[in-house]
């Protein structure tokens, strides 16, 4: 708070202490922390310092560290790849194309919710960029900006920022949750944006709304998190702390209201906490007849008031519903019709119960030509681990590739018996899921995964089943091309084999991870305690006595903020453990002997995981002692387990790179994988599962946090990782469009930053007044 004078809000103009108001649209000399005008004396002839530069007096006096700009900018060398679905789309019938296009439009209209779930400034930045690039195509704007005096490097920096913003659906990285800012100065960025034909008055209004926050890197703003010392989260008002999330969790459980589609805003009135629980829905107000609307009122709970209010994201939820209605006439069967109807009910009424019913229809819709799922799904970005980010996808089923996954499903029950826990800890009946390879047509969310295991509702997964999907064209885009550049942190003799097999190995890992990782294990509930007395805890050798899951409790609500990382780690371990089994490899067309050494593909899979654990150090923030990405935290834990195993299995060998700087190599003895490695991963996986089965958050947290720790030697390695890290690829998606004559086409864009921008111009109009109204409505809640 001592630096508040140099950090004006985005709705104010920057005012340096002791000076008159700055001219509009200018920041002046940039502080790489707060981006406020420096108070240091400079002559008019002195150019602004480069970024990162000298901290301003306010930030210096507050003893704030300058941000690492390699973390908070996107390099212009970042690779861009295209998600190709043209062949799959061409094979659809006209009815299937109409169904896919309507669902795709619902997905992408809903994706605008991600801007509101990302940061306070993401909406005006999005609207600013749409205005600019609709007025002047990206290629034309590049030339116009160079005519205004910008260098090629500066233009490239501006374009990469815009493409990265679109690709992440906001100004925080979808993988890692750190904020990124433009590499070029605010003045140069403004020159770039105003070089075209966009309406100047509208442009300046949007610029005023966002430019301060666009550039600000105050410590709290550098990453997502909950609380003044942790980070920002628009799932909560800025005055919320972890204890507020915990209180809300207890309240929601008490009234049997799922947190998946909620947000939490807090006010203090007369010394009393008054919370508003916002439910995403197209309708507002209360209701009757047993619907969620009956809960839309004030509740007194543990000394606080909780106001349950529907209508969060209402305008966008209404668009989603309208497009789902367009899909109804093109449904292929009764399950698709039932699914869409329940989606509509869920998004109109704010009902997770209706979404669960939609999911029940979805898992029964086996092998459709067009696959989809939509809603508030994954909780990775909620710091408390309970609220879902918007996600919607539509894809074509690749029947030929899906055959191998069906072979894996056919062998699933046998493979599950090979897991390192007793049969009592496995589901009573394995419900054979649909497991397909999909070519994605649209994925409306901040990031696109390689595989998915859904729904996330424990009670449905336990008793009714789930589906697995592998996103084939995502895997192809990520691993389909063999690059000439050496792979970091691998020794020379592993380079070619790794490049050749990382794609096939990752396909095997994803398949097992989704089906037999997320799809395995049993949860024990208190309601069944009387029948659990004879089950033995393999960790203690004693009969079980709990704790168990209480009525209404779920994996996410019990394990809270660590649930995602813990579960991803468990699923990754399952992939490593079972990829040693010949029958699992055979499903993917790979031959292996039970008695022989690991085949090359298995070795590369284990090596890939160990290297991923090392790379995971990038996603740990030493300043706040927090992990920022669930998968990478899980992989780091696995790295620690493999190192702890000893026996010569794994070594992180310190070296000097060709550039003379410190380097490290991941060196694995493949002969030890089936012995030392399997035992270590098996024991680790067993303990993860036992604590999960019992809902024993205390013991599970202590165990998992032990391996999540980053000691001094690992921090030294992190410095090497950070110095040699490579930017994550941007993924350009195609766009389905509906012509006035009813024709539906799929357009693919170039694998360039300009191609990314062009895809969003094709996808969305120049203006969205309703979206801006939603931003203004809640902006005061996010006082960062």
N, C-alpha and C positions, 0 to 999 in steps of 0.2 A: 504493500500500500504506500510505502515511502516513495515509490517511483510513479505514483499516479499522475502527477502533473505532466509527465512526458508521454503518457499513454492514453490519448483521448479515445473515446468510443467512436465506432464507425459512423455514428449519426452526428458526431461533432467534428469541427475542424481542428487540426493540430495547432496547438498554441504552446510555444516554448515559454518556460517561466520567465517573466519579466519582459516579455515582448508583446507587440500588438498581434492581432490575429493574422495568421499566415494567409497568403493568397489562396483562393480555392484551388483544389486539385493538385496541390504541391506538398511534398513531404519535406523537402530540403535535404540537409545532410542526413543520411540514413544511419541509425543505430541498428546493428544487426540483431539486437535483442528486441527493443520495443518499437523500432522504426520511427520513433518520434524525432523531431528536429533536434540535433545536437545543440547543447548549450555552450559548447566550447567556442571560443573566439576564432573565427576564420575570415579571411579576406574574401571579397567577392571573386577574386581571381583563383582562389584555391579550389581545385576540383573536389567533388565528393570522394570520400575514401572508397576503396573497393569493398565488396562484400566477401568475407566478413571484415569489418573495420573496427574502429575504436568505439567502445561502449560510451553512451552518453553519460553525463554527470549523474543523472538519477539512477541509472542502472549500476554505475560504478560504486556510488555511495551505498547502494543496497547490497553490494557484494554479490551481484549476479554474474554467473559465468556466461560467456558468449556462446551461442548455439553452434553446434557442429554443422556447418552449412553443407557438408557432404551428405548429411542425413536429411536436411530440410530443403534440398533442391533436387530437381530431376535432370540428370546430365543430358545434353543434346545427343549423345551417342547411344541413348537408350534404344534397344531393339523394338521394332514394331512388327507384329505378325497378324495375319488375317485368319479369321474363323470361316472356313469354307464349308458351305452346306448346299452348294448349287446342285450337285448331282442328286443328293437326297431329296431336295425340294422338287426337282424336276420329276421325280418318280411318284409324287402325290397326285391323287385325283383332284378335280376341281372342288369337290366338297371338302376334302381333307385340307386343301389349301385355304379355303374360306374359314374353316375351323381354326387352323393354325394362325392365320392372320388376325382374327378377332382376339384370340388368346394372347398373341404377341403384343397387340396394342394394349390389352389390359396389363400385361407385364410391364411394358415401358411407361405407361401412364402412372402405374404404381411406383415405378422406379424413382419418380420425382420425390417420393417420400424419403428416399435415401439422402437427398440433399438436406432435408429437415432433420434427419437423424444424424447427420455428419457434423455440421458446425453452423453457428449463427450466420456466417457470411456466405455459405455455399449457395443459397438461393439467389441472392443478388449477383454473385459472380456468374452463375449459370445464365441468368437472364441477360446480363451484360454481354457475355460471349455470344449468345444466340442473336441478340440484336446486331452485334457487330458483323458476324459472319453471314447472316441473312442479307445484310445490306451490301456486302462486298465478299465474294467468294474468297476462300483462304489464299489461293494462289495469287489472286489480284491484290489482296491486302498486303501480302509479302512484298510485292513489287512497289506498291504505293508507299509502304513504310521505308523501304530503302531510298525511295525518292525524297522522303522527309529527312534523310540523313542518318538513319540507323544502319549499322554495319550488318554484314551477313551473320556474324556471331550473335548479335543482339536480336535479329529477326528469328534466328533459329531458337534462341532461348525463349522468346515470347511464344512461338508456335508450340514448342515442347511443353511449356506450362499449360497452355490451353488444351492440348491433346491429353496430357496427363490428368488434368482436372476432369475432362469428360470420361476418360478411361477408368477413373476411380469414383465417379459420381460424387465428387466433392474434393476438397483441398486437404484431405487426410488420406494417406496411403491405405488402400483397402487391405493390404497385407503388411501389417506392422503398426498401423494406426498412428503414424507420426505425420505432423503437418509438413506440407511442402509449400514453398513460396517461389515466385519468379526469380530467376538468376539475375535478370537485368533490373535496373533501378525503376522505381515507381514512375519517374518522369519519362523514362524511355518506354516503359510499358504503356503509359498513357499516349505517348506519341504513336506507338504501334496501333493501339485500338482506335485512335481518332484519324488514322490515315485514310480510312475508307469513306463510304457514303452514309454511315449510320447517322441518324438524327442526333445532332449535337446536344440538344437540351435533354433528351431522354438518356443519352449515353452518360452525360455528366451527373445526372440524378442517380443513376445506378452506380457510377463510379464513387460518388460521395457515400453511398450506402455501404460500400465494401472495401475500399482501397486500404484503409488503415488496418482492418482485420486481415485483409489479404496478405499483408506484409509483416504483421506483428508476430514476433516469436518470444513473447514473454514466457517464463518458465512453465506456467500452467498450460499455455496454449501449444506447447511443443508436442504434446501427445494426448491421446484420449485417456480419460481416467475419471474417477469420481472423488471430488473433494478439492479443497483449495491447494493442497500440496501435491495432488496426484495428476490432474489433467482436466480436460473439458469433456462434457457429455451432454448432448441435447436430449437424451432420454430423461434428463433431470433438469430442474432449474439450477442455476449456478450456485445457490446457497445450500444445496444438498450435500451431505456427507454420507459415508458408508453406513452409519447408524440409521440414517433416514431410510436408506434402501432396505435395511434389515427390518425396520418397523413396518414399512409398507409390505414387505414380504409376509410378515406375520398377519397383518390385517387381511391381505388378499387371500391367504390360506384360510382364515377364519370365516370368510364369506364365500369360499369356494369359487374365487374369481381368478382365472389364469392371468399371469403377468405378460404373456407373450405379446399382446397387442396394446400394451399400456405404456404410458410415460408418467412421471411423477414430478409435480411442481409444488414448491413449499412457500408458505408465507408464515410469519409469526405475528399473531394478533393477541395483544394483551398478555404476552409471555407464553402463549400456547401455540404449539405447532398446528397449522391448518394445511393439510395436504390436499391437492387436487389430483385425483387419479384419472387420467385421460384415456378413454377407450377409442381406438380407431374405428370409425363407422361413418357411413354417409348420412345417417339420421342423428338428430340430437334429441335430448329430453328423455323423460322416463318412459315406462311402459308397463304392461300388465300381462297376465296370462302365463306366468312362469318364464318369461323371457329375461334376458340380462337387464332389460330396462328397469325391472323392479329394484335393482341394486343402485340405480342412478338417483342417489339421494345423499344426505349427510349421515355419516356414521360416527359414533363416539367409540374410540378404541384405545385403551391403555393411556388415557390422558390426552389424546390428540383427536382432532377432527379429520375425518377422511371424506372428501366430497368426490363421489364417483360421477363422472361426467362423460357422456358420449359426444361424438362429433369431432374427434381429433382427425386431422387431415380430410375433413368431410368432402371438400370439393374434389380431391383426388380419388377418394373412395367411391364417390359417385361416378366418376369416369370409368373406374375399374368395373363397377357393376354394369354400366351401360355396355361396355364391350363384352362382358361375359354374356349378357343377354343376346348380343349379336352372334355369339358362338352356339347358342342353344339349338337353332334349327339344323346345325351341321354335325350334331353329335352322332357318333357311330353306333351307340348302343345305350341301353337303359342305365348302365353304371355311369357313363359319361354324362348323361342328362341329370342323374341324381347328384353327381359330383358338382356340376355347374350350379344347379339350383341351390345346393347347400353352401357353395362359395358365396353366392349372391346373398343368401340369408346372413351368413357370417359377416360379410363386409358392409351390409346395410345396417345390421343390428349391433355389431360389435361383439358377436358371440363366438367364442372359441369352441363351445360345444357344437355349434353348427359346422365349424371348420373341421372338427374331429369327425363328424358324420361325413363330410365331404371326403376326408382321408379314407374312411372305411370304403366308400364307393371306389376311390382311386386304387386301392390295393387289390380290389377285385376285378379291375379292368386290365385283364392280362393281355400283354402283347399287342397294344394298339398301334396303328400306323403312325399316329401323332400322339406323343406323350407330353404331359405337362403337369406342373404343380405350382401353387401360387399362395402367397400369404406372408405372415410374419413368422419366419422359419428359424433361422440360426441366431443364437444369442452371443456370438463371438464379440460383437461390438458394444454390448451392454457391459459396463465395468462390473456390475453385480451378477452378471451371468444368467439373467432370467428373461429379459425382454428380447423379442425377435426383431431382426432387421428385415425390411421388405425384400422379398425375393420372388421372382416369377420366371419360369422358363417354359419354352415350348420347343419340341425337338422331334425329328424323324427317327424312327427305330431302324437301325442297321441290322437287318435280320441275319445276315451272314456272319457278322462279327459276334452277334448275340449268341450264336450257337455254342461258342466256347464257354460263355458265362453260364449257359444252361447246364453244361457238363459239370461245372463247378458246383452248381446248385444240386445236381443229382448226387454228388459225392459229399455234400455238406454234412449230413448226419454222421458219416464215418469220420470225416475230418474233425468235427466238433469233439468226438470222443478222444482225439489225440491232444486236446488242450490240456494244460497242466493242472487243472482242478478236477475234483471228484464229480461224478455225474449228477450229484444232488445240487450242484451249483450251476447246472445247465437247465434251460427251459424244459418243462415236462414234455412238451411236444414241439418239435421244430416245424414251424409252418413254412412250407416251401415258398419262397418269395419269387416274384417276377424279377429277373435280372437281365437287363438289356443294355446294349451299346447304342448310344444316341448321337446323332449329329444335330447340334444345337442350332436352331433358327433364331432364337432370341433368348437372352438371359438378362433380365432386368434386375440388376443388383450391383453393389459396389465392386464385387469380384466374381470371377467365374471359376468354380472348382473343377477338378478332374473327375470326381466321382461323388455320388450322394447316396446316403442311406436314410430314408424317411418313410413315414412321418416320425417326428420326435416325441410323440406322445407315448409315455411308458406303458400305460395301460393297454393301448392298442397294440403296441409292439409285442408285449408279453403274451397276449391272448388271441390276437387276430392277425398279426403279421405286419409286414413292411415290404417295401420295394427297394431294390438296388439299381442304380444306373451308373454306367461308365460313359463319360462324355468323350466319345471317340475323336471328334474333330478338335476338341480342346487338347487332348493328348497329342494329336498329330501336330497341332500348331506349336505346342510347347517342346516336343521332343522329336519331331519328324525330320528335322534337318540336321545333318552332321556338320558342325562348324570346323574351321581350320584352326581357330584359336585354342591354345591349351586350356584344359579344365583346371581351375585353381585348386590348390591344396592336394593334388594327386601326384604320385611319383611317375616318372616318364614311362615305365613299363606298363602302367595301368591305363594310360591315356587312350589308346586306340580301342581297347576292349570296352572301356567305359563309354566312349562315344557311340560305339556300335550297339551296345546292349542296354543303355540307360532307359531307352524308350520301352522295349519289351519287358525289362525288369520292372519298370514303374507300372506297366499295365498289370502284371501279376500282383504287385504290391497293392495297387488300388482295388483290384478284384477281391483279394482276401481281406483287406482292410475293411471294405464296405460290407461284404456278406458275412464273413466269419469273425470280424473284429467287432464292428458296431452291432452285428446281428447275434452276438453270443452273450451268454451269461444270464443269470437269473437274479431278480431282486426279491428280497424277503420282506414281507409286510407284517406289521404288528397284528393285523386281523387274523393271520395264520399262525401266530406264535405257538398255539397249542399243538400244532402238527409238526413243529420243527425241532422238538426236543431231542430226537435221536440223531440229528445231523451233527457231525463232528467238524470243528474248525481245523483245517489242516495246518494252520500256522501255529496252533497251540496244542492240538491233540485233545482238546476238551470239547464237550458238547456245547452247542451254541446257546447263547442267552441274549442275543441282541447286541447293540440296538437294531431296531428294524425301522422300516419306513412307516411313518404314521399315516393315517387316513388322509388322503388329499395331497400328500407329499410326493414329490417327484425327484428324480436324479438331479435335475437342474436346481430345484429349490433347496435341496439338502446340501449339495456340494457347492452351490452358488458360484462365486467368481472363479473357482478353480475347476469347475465341472468340465468345461470345454477342453482345456489343456489335458486334464487327467484322462478324459475319454479318448481324445485323439492319440495320446501316448499308448493307451491300452490297445487301440485298434492297430497302431503301427507295430507294436510288439507282436500282435497276432499275425501280421503279414510276415515279419521276420521268422517267427517260430514255424509257421506252416509252409513257408516257401521251401523248407527243407524236405517236405514230403513229396515223393514222386507222384502221387495221385493228384496233388494240387497242381503241380507243374504240368502234368499231362493234360489237364483241362485246357491249358493254353498252348498245347502242341509242343511242349518241351520234354524230352526224355531224360530221366535221371535214375540212378541206381540207389536203392536204400542203403547199400553197404559201401558204395563208392564215395569219393570225395565230392564236395559241392561242385555242381556244374558251373560254368562261367557265369550264367545268368544269376544264379543264386549268390555267387561271390559278389557280383556287381550290385545286387540289391542290398546286401549287407554293407558294402563299401559306400554305396550311395547314402544309406541311412546314417552311417558314421560321419560322412562329410556334411550331410544336412545338419547334424547336431552341432558341428563346428560352426557352420554358417549361421546357425540359430543365434549365436552370440550377438549378431547384429541387432536382434530384436529384443535385447535386454537393455534397459535404461539404468545405468549405474547411479545416475543422479537421484532417482526415486526408488531404486531397488526393485523395479517391477518388470515383468515380462509383458510384451505388447502383442504377441501372436501365439495363439494356442498350439498350432501344429509345430511351430519351431521350438516352443518350450518343451513339448513332448519329445521331440527328436533330440534335443539337448540332454534331457534326462536319460534317454537311451544311450547316448554317447557316454555319459557318466557311468552307466551300468557296465558297458563294455570295457571301459578303462579300469573300473573297479575289479572286473573279473580276473585280471592279471593273466598269468600263464602264457604271456607272449601273444595274446590274441590281437591286441590293438595298441598302437603307439602313435602319439602326436609328436612327430619328429621336427624339432626346430632346425631350420636351414636358413641360408641366405639366398634370396632370389637373384635372377639375372640382372635386376636393376640395382643390386647391392643392398637392398633393404631386407629386413627380417621377413622370413616366410616360415611356413609350417606344412608338413606333409602328413596325410592320413595313411598310415601303413598298417595293413591288416594281414595276418597270417591265415590264409584261407583254409589251411589244414586244421586249424583250431576252431573253426566255425561250428562244426557238428558236435564238438565236445564241450570245450570251454564256453563258446558262445551260446549254444543252445541251452546249457544248464543255467547260465546267468540270466538270459532273457526269460526262460521258463519260470525261474523263481521270482523274478521281478513281476512278470505277468500274473502269476498266481496271487501274489500279495495285492496287486492292484485290484484284481477281481474280487477277492474276499472282502476287502473294505467296501467295495462298491455294492456287493450283494447285501451286506448288512446295513448299508446306509450309515456306516461308521465314519462320519466326517472328521472327527477328531484324530483318529488313528490314520485315516487315509490322507489327511492334510499333512500330518507330521511326516509320514513316509514319502509322499510326493514332494513336499517342500525340501526335504533333505537332498534329493537329486536335482532339484531346481536351483539350488544355491550356486552362486558364481564366485568362487574363492579367488584369491589374488592371482594364482597361476592362470586361471581361466580369463581373468581380466587382462592379463598380459597378452594372451592369445586373441582376445577380443580386439585389442589395438591393431594386431596384424590383420584380422578379418576386416576391420573397418577400413584399413588402408588399401586393401585389395578387393573390396566388395564390388560387385557388378550390379547395375540397375536391373530391376525386374522388368520383363517384357510387357509392352502394352498390347492389348488384344482388340483388334478392330472387328466389330460384329457386322453382319449384313443387315439389311433392312427390308422388311416386307411392306409393300404398299398396295393399297386398294384404289384402282382407277375408277372414274365415274361410270364407266361401262361395266364395272364388276370384275374386270381382269385383275388378277393378283400376281405381282411380280416380286422377285427377290433380287436386290441389287447388292453386289459386293464392291468393296472399296479398296483402294491401294493400301499396301502395308507401309504406310508412312504417317507421320504426325498429321499431315494435311488430310490424309485419308480418314483418320479418326475424326477430325473436325467435320469433314464433309458428311460422315455418317450421322452425326448429331444434327446437322442442318437438315438432312433428309428426314430424320426421325421426328423432330419437334419443330413447332412454328417459332417465329421470331419473338413473339410476346406470350406471356402467360400471366395475366393480371391476377387470376385466382391464386396462383402459386405465390406471387408477391404479397398478396393479402394475407396468406397464411404466415409468411415470414414476419410481416409487420405485427400481426396479431400476437405473436409469442416472443418477439425480439427482446422485450423488456425482462423476460425471464432468464435471459442468458447474458448476464452482466459481467463479462470476462474482461 
